[in-house]
Amino acid sequence: MMISERQDKILALIQKRGRISIRELQELLLVSVSTMRRDLDKLADEGLVKRIHGGVELLSQHPTLQPEIAIADKTKLNQPGKQQIALTAIAQLQGGETLYLDAGTTTGAMIALLGQVTPAPLVVTNSVHHASQLADLMVPVVVIGGQVKLSTNATVGMTAAEQLGQLAFDVSFIGADAIDLTAGVTTPDLEEAAIKRLVIAHSRHAFVLADASKFNQRAFAKVADLEEVTIITEPNSATELASYQTKTQLKIGDQS
């Protein structure tokens, strides 16, 4: 089990119980006490949990822990910024790539532009909504199977992960609910986080698309460290993000 996956499971158990002992965690996850202590120290350093005598408890009142927003509500948010991000994302393509397009409204802003790329890319997506729109534009598309999460229209679960594990991408465009200097890229849902991690691992170039509201925020499940990705964001966040450039490459949307 990867370290990030183990830490996601630890967080899920702590969230379910509120408080749990180190011994219980060790027995449930079949790891040594020293490994468990290192994981808990890291989660505590990231401000997600609090170490207590013999165990750990959830910081339920974390001031920046982002909740999940339904896709219908996300669509209404910051549409100009998402268009600027989409234009910059499309500029990363030369045509003919095999690319992954994550579920979400910021990645969704790329769809109309993908219909104009020549030669046409092959787009793989876990969004049934994106797949339908791409097909309407005659863009070659492969939709990943699995259970459809109704709040985001994203396929998740073992079937989706097994399919993605057999694929490779020239480039991927990933959505994010929260980005933080210490916690990295995070999202509220464990299963979606696992899918995003797998895609990044199978991509030659991985881009995270995020508007200004996503920075200096944390969500429940870890997706990636900042060093693993390039972040595409909107112009009005540029002056506030100088500190992020020490850990990742930023591409700022064109204001013209």
Backbone hydrogen bonds, N-H to C=O, Kabsch-Sander energy under -0.5 kcal/mol:
donor,donor_aa,acceptor,acceptor_aa,energy
6,R,2,M,-2.4
7,Q,3,I,-2.5
8,D,4,S,-1.9
9,K,5,E,-2.0
10,I,6,R,-2.3
11,L,7,Q,-2.4
12,A,8,D,-2.2
13,L,9,K,-2.3
14,I,10,I,-2.4
15,Q,11,L,-2.8
16,K,12,A,-1.9
17,R,13,L,-2.1
18,G,14,I,-3.3
20,I,56,V,-2.4
22,I,54,G,-2.4
25,L,21,S,-2.1
26,Q,22,I,-2.6
27,E,23,R,-2.3
28,L,24,E,-2.4
29,L,25,L,-2.3
30,L,26,Q,-1.2
31,V,26,Q,-1.2
36,M,32,S,-2.3
37,R,33,V,-2.6
38,R,34,S,-2.0
39,D,35,T,-2.3
40,L,36,M,-2.5
41,D,37,R,-2.4
42,K,38,R,-2.1
43,L,39,D,-2.3
44,A,40,L,-2.3
45,D,41,D,-2.5
46,E,42,K,-1.7
47,G,44,A,-1.5
48,L,43,L,-2.3
49,V,43,L,-0.8
50,K,57,E,-3.0
52,I,55,G,-1.9
55,G,52,I,-2.1
56,V,20,I,-2.4
57,E,50,K,-2.5
58,L,18,G,-2.3
59,L,48,L,-1.5
60,S,58,L,-1.6
62,H,59,L,-1.5
65,L,62,H,-1.2
66,Q,64,T,-0.7
66,Q,218,R,-3.8
71,I,151,S,-2.7
73,D,70,A,-0.8
74,K,70,A,-2.1
75,T,71,I,-2.0
76,K,73,D,-0.8
77,L,74,K,-1.6
82,K,78,N,-1.9
83,Q,79,Q,-2.0
84,Q,80,P,-1.9
85,I,81,G,-2.2
86,A,82,K,-2.5
87,L,83,Q,-2.2
88,T,84,Q,-1.8
89,A,85,I,-2.4
90,I,86,A,-2.6
91,A,87,L,-1.4
92,Q,89,A,-1.6
93,L,90,I,-2.0
96,G,119,P,-2.0
99,L,97,E,-0.7
99,L,122,L,-2.8
100,Y,171,V,-1.9
101,L,124,V,-2.8
102,D,100,Y,-0.6
102,D,173,F,-2.5
108,G,104,G,-1.3
109,A,105,T,-1.0
109,A,106,T,-0.5
110,M,107,T,-1.8
111,I,108,G,-1.4
114,L,110,M,-2.3
115,G,111,I,-1.2
116,Q,113,L,-1.8
117,V,114,L,-1.1
122,L,97,E,-2.6
123,V,121,P,-0.6
123,V,140,P,-2.6
124,V,99,L,-3.0
124,V,122,L,-0.5
125,T,142,V,-2.4
126,N,101,L,-0.7
128,V,126,N,-0.6
128,V,153,N,-1.8
131,A,127,S,-2.4
132,S,128,V,-1.8
133,Q,129,H,-1.9
134,L,130,H,-2.8
135,A,131,A,-2.3
136,D,132,S,-1.8
137,L,133,Q,-1.2
138,M,135,A,-1.5
139,V,134,L,-2.5
142,V,123,V,-2.7
144,I,125,T,-2.9
144,I,142,V,-0.5
147,Q,156,V,-1.5
149,K,147,Q,-0.6
149,K,154,A,-3.5
150,L,148,V,-0.7
152,T,149,K,-1.1
153,N,149,K,-2.1
154,A,149,K,-0.9
155,T,126,N,-3.0
156,V,147,Q,-2.7
161,A,157,G,-2.2
162,E,158,M,-2.7
163,Q,159,T,-2.0
164,L,160,A,-2.4
165,G,161,A,-2.1
166,Q,163,Q,-1.5
167,L,164,L,-1.8
169,F,202,H,-2.6
170,D,98,T,-2.4
171,V,98,T,-1.2
172,S,205,H,-2.1
173,F,100,Y,-2.5
174,I,172,S,-0.5
174,I,207,F,-3.2
176,A,209,L,-0.7
177,D,186,T,-1.2
178,A,186,T,-1.5
179,I,214,K,-2.8
180,D,184,G,-2.0
184,G,180,D,-2.1
185,V,224,A,-2.9
186,T,178,A,-2.6
187,T,221,A,-2.4
193,A,189,D,-2.1
194,A,190,L,-2.0
195,I,191,E,-1.8
196,K,192,E,-2.4
197,R,193,A,-2.5
198,L,194,A,-2.1
199,V,195,I,-2.2
200,I,196,K,-2.4
201,A,197,R,-2.2
202,H,198,L,-1.2
202,H,199,V,-0.7
203,S,200,I,-1.5
204,R,169,F,-2.6
205,H,170,D,-0.9
207,F,172,S,-2.8
207,F,205,H,-0.5
208,V,230,T,-2.9
209,L,174,I,-2.9
209,L,207,F,-0.5
210,A,208,V,-0.6
210,A,232,I,-2.4
214,K,211,D,-1.8
215,F,212,A,-1.3
216,N,179,I,-1.4
217,Q,179,I,-1.7
217,Q,214,K,-0.7
218,R,64,T,-2.6
221,A,187,T,-2.9
223,V,185,V,-3.2
224,A,185,V,-1.3
228,E,225,D,-1.6
229,V,226,L,-1.4
230,T,206,A,-2.3
231,I,249,Q,-2.6
232,I,208,V,-2.9
233,T,231,I,-0.5
233,T,251,K,-2.5
237,S,234,E,-1.5
238,A,235,P,-1.9
240,E,237,S,-0.6
241,L,237,S,-0.6
241,L,238,A,-1.3
244,Y,241,L,-1.1
245,Q,241,L,-0.8
245,Q,242,A,-1.0
246,T,243,S,-1.1
247,K,244,Y,-1.8
248,T,244,Y,-1.9
249,Q,229,V,-0.6
251,K,231,I,-2.9
253,G,233,T,-2.6
254,D,84,Q,-0.5
